[in-house]
Amino acid sequence: MSAAISPKLLDLYVIGGGINGTGIANDAAGRGLEVGLCEQADLASATSSASSKLIHGGLRYLEHHQFRLVREALREREVLLRKAPHIVWPLRFILPHQPHLRPAWMIRTGLFLYDHLGKRDSLPGSRRLRLDTTSPLKPEITQGFEYSDCWVDDARLVLLNALQAQQQGAEILVRTRCIEAREENGHWIITLENRDTGHRQIRRAKVLVNATGPWVERFIRGQTQRESRYGIRMIQGSHLIVPRLNTDERAYILQNRDGRIVFVLPYQQDFSLIGTTDRRHTGDPDKVAASDEEADYLLEVVNTHFQQQLKRDDIVATFSGVRPLCDDESADPSAMTRDYTLDLDAQSAPLLSVFGGKITTYRKLAEAALAQLHDRLPEMGVPWTATRPLPGGDIGNQHDFATRLVRDYPFLGEARARRYAASYGSLCLTFLEGCRKAEDMGKDFGAGLTQAEVDYLTDHEWAREADDVLWRRTKLGLRLDQAQQQHLAAHIAAHRQVMAA
Ligand SMILES: Cc1cc2nc3c(=O)[nH]c(=O)nc-3n(C[C@H](O)[C@H](O)[C@H](O)COP(=O)(O)OP(=O)(O)OC[C@H]3O[C@@H](n4cnc5c(N)ncnc54)[C@H](O)[C@@H]3O)c2cc1C
């Protein structure tokens, strides 16, 4: 099969459509650079949709003295709340106090640092708490602490960065794998292969960014034939989704006897998200699934704290991902650094590889990456991402926007208006345009998912298969039955054929 040569020399080519790849592509495109990005599967299909979905400083990291990371992450909470008020919102956490696990003075010191290490404009500080009879925790747990962090729709954060990068001129290719990147006359010649058609194409670029997450080390050796200066350790983390455990909107951070912590997070109105685990993964990063042992571990921690007792049968769904952590040779996976390392291999054609990182700090990571590339791409503009909203984020307040949607489109109903506000912000106006009654939104696939929304996701947000819509663009996979999911898959396939014709 021959590969068509692209004559254009791009400034930057990014491999990997997770949060770090799309974050770097977006930042670079906004600085006027010519940018391309390829993702071998769906955007956010790997680690970046399998996180605990927290924009957090990481209270636990203070125990490991990761002050730089915690400070940067705490500051990013306020930045991301402003940039993306549709998909990021404040969350109060309850930390039940059990003196035999961590003494009160230690928790108070940690929370004092947490309140003061980073800049806090809108998020309330921490406080001590008495847990009364309304608490869903066991009656013997009467004391606790309360503090702030934030929630994020991780997969949509990736999507919005890709969308904004595209709006600023970047080319985003999904289902397209980089199979080789070689150096020629000081530039990169990058061979891409479409995984559906096998069609190959070439891109040329001055700088290559390897943002392949868990594949970072394999990519350096396999696709560029260079040596990796850092190793990664893949640490699997799994989550369980169960029917809602608490009626309020607060999250719980539970301490386990082994020193680890487990979150119980309010999820998609009717569910609780429980996670996570830390265990070494050595196989293919694609082949990762929650084991029975992980499920039992998480259920036991929850059952030790909550009045309601959960069994395996209560699990509605699970998901797992692998943290691509820079190998710092720690013996304990929980203690390994969550900070990022950027490795610039500045042989004649520069290769920048991303090791580790958090969803929370993706924007700062992108700025740091571009700062390292400044000498090679001196025409780049100045940093801009701290203040400009992500697409759909120009709504002010999420609740006010949902109220406006109900007023202007009464046929949506409150639940769907709230879902649109929290997933799309003002982007939903694109597919609501011209809709005056429910029928104007076309086919109904169930749970408020209509043809207008699905076609928008296919045409504008790179959705190619039912799972892209059900688990990453939305979380309606939790609500549609199998027949409805098949109906959706058939519609997407037919719609794509019509669009391709
Ligand atoms: C269980 C768990 C919980 C977490 N919780 C949080 C949290 O609450 N808050 C937080 O801030 N962080 C959290 N994290 C960390 C965060 O999720 C990751 O650091 C982040 O998602 C990594 O993003 P990435 O872009 O580097 O990697 P990925 O999201 O894995 O993206 C890499 C992409 O590269 C693509 N790719 C690989 N090879 C190629 C190729 N040859 N060609 C084209 N594409 C390729 C892959 O398909 C993949 O989509 C958590 C992580 C885990 C696992």
The ligand as a MOL file (V3000), in Angstrom:
LIG
                    3D

  0  0  0     0  0            999 V3000
M  V30 BEGIN CTAB
M  V30 COUNTS 53 58 0 0 0
M  V30 BEGIN ATOM
M  V30 1 C -7.3710 4.8940 38.1270 0
M  V30 2 C -6.8840 6.2750 37.8200 0
M  V30 3 C -7.4090 7.3560 38.5040 0
M  V30 4 C -6.9450 8.6380 38.2140 0
M  V30 5 N -7.5560 9.6880 38.8260 0
M  V30 6 C -7.1590 10.9390 38.5380 0
M  V30 7 C -7.8540 12.0340 39.0960 0
M  V30 8 O -8.8560 11.8810 39.7970 0
M  V30 9 N -7.4040 13.2740 38.8030 0
M  V30 10 C -6.3330 13.4870 37.9980 0
M  V30 11 O -5.9570 14.6440 37.8280 0
M  V30 12 N -5.6770 12.4630 37.4090 0
M  V30 13 C -6.0740 11.1940 37.6470 0
M  V30 14 N -5.4590 10.1350 37.0530 0
M  V30 15 C -4.3120 10.3880 36.1660 0
M  V30 16 C -4.7470 10.7430 34.7480 0
M  V30 17 O -5.8840 10.0280 34.3690 0
M  V30 18 C -3.6220 10.4540 33.7660 0
M  V30 19 O -2.4280 11.0110 34.2140 0
M  V30 20 C -3.9050 11.0460 32.3920 0
M  V30 21 O -5.1750 10.6630 31.9370 0
M  V30 22 C -2.8510 10.6000 31.3970 0
M  V30 23 O -3.1790 11.1600 30.1500 0
M  V30 24 P -2.2920 10.8990 28.8740 0
M  V30 25 O -2.7940 11.7990 27.8130 0
M  V30 26 O -0.8590 10.9930 29.2220 0
M  V30 27 O -2.5250 9.3510 28.5160 0
M  V30 28 P -3.7760 8.6330 27.8170 0
M  V30 29 O -5.0570 9.2010 28.2270 0
M  V30 30 O -3.5940 7.1690 28.0280 0
M  V30 31 O -3.5790 8.9920 26.2830 0
M  V30 32 C -2.5790 8.4130 25.4730 0
M  V30 33 C -3.2160 8.1310 24.1310 0
M  V30 34 O -2.2080 7.7880 23.1860 0
M  V30 35 C -2.7930 6.9130 22.2480 0
M  V30 36 N -1.7110 6.2280 21.5220 0
M  V30 37 C -0.7910 5.3550 22.0180 0
M  V30 38 N 0.0500 4.9530 21.0350 0
M  V30 39 C -0.3390 5.5890 19.8940 0
M  V30 40 C 0.1250 5.5710 18.5440 0
M  V30 41 N 1.1890 4.8390 18.1640 0
M  V30 42 N -0.5170 6.3140 17.6080 0
M  V30 43 C -1.6010 7.0780 17.9730 0
M  V30 44 N -2.0920 7.1170 19.2370 0
M  V30 45 C -1.4640 6.3890 20.1940 0
M  V30 46 C -3.6390 5.9830 23.1200 0
M  V30 47 O -4.6500 5.3310 22.3930 0
M  V30 48 C -4.1830 6.9550 24.1670 0
M  V30 49 O -5.4990 7.4110 23.8700 0
M  V30 50 C -5.9200 8.8410 37.2710 0
M  V30 51 C -5.4090 7.7410 36.5710 0
M  V30 52 C -5.9000 6.4780 36.8220 0
M  V30 53 C -5.4070 5.3190 36.0180 0
M  V30 END ATOM
M  V30 BEGIN BOND
M  V30 1 1 1 2
M  V30 2 1 2 3
M  V30 3 2 2 52
M  V30 4 2 3 4
M  V30 5 1 4 5
M  V30 6 1 4 50
M  V30 7 2 5 6
M  V30 8 1 6 7
M  V30 9 1 6 13
M  V30 10 2 7 8
M  V30 11 1 7 9
M  V30 12 1 9 10
M  V30 13 2 10 11
M  V30 14 1 10 12
M  V30 15 2 12 13
M  V30 16 1 13 14
M  V30 17 1 14 15
M  V30 18 1 14 50
M  V30 19 1 15 16
M  V30 20 1 16 17
M  V30 21 1 16 18
M  V30 22 1 18 19
M  V30 23 1 18 20
M  V30 24 1 20 21
M  V30 25 1 20 22
M  V30 26 1 22 23
M  V30 27 1 23 24
M  V30 28 2 24 25
M  V30 29 1 24 26
M  V30 30 1 24 27
M  V30 31 1 27 28
M  V30 32 2 28 29
M  V30 33 1 28 30
M  V30 34 1 28 31
M  V30 35 1 31 32
M  V30 36 1 32 33
M  V30 37 1 33 34
M  V30 38 1 33 48
M  V30 39 1 34 35
M  V30 40 1 35 36
M  V30 41 1 35 46
M  V30 42 1 36 37
M  V30 43 1 36 45
M  V30 44 2 37 38
M  V30 45 1 38 39
M  V30 46 1 39 40
M  V30 47 2 39 45
M  V30 48 1 40 41
M  V30 49 2 40 42
M  V30 50 1 42 43
M  V30 51 2 43 44
M  V30 52 1 44 45
M  V30 53 1 46 47
M  V30 54 1 46 48
M  V30 55 1 48 49
M  V30 56 2 50 51
M  V30 57 1 51 52
M  V30 58 1 52 53
M  V30 END BOND
M  V30 END CTAB
M  END
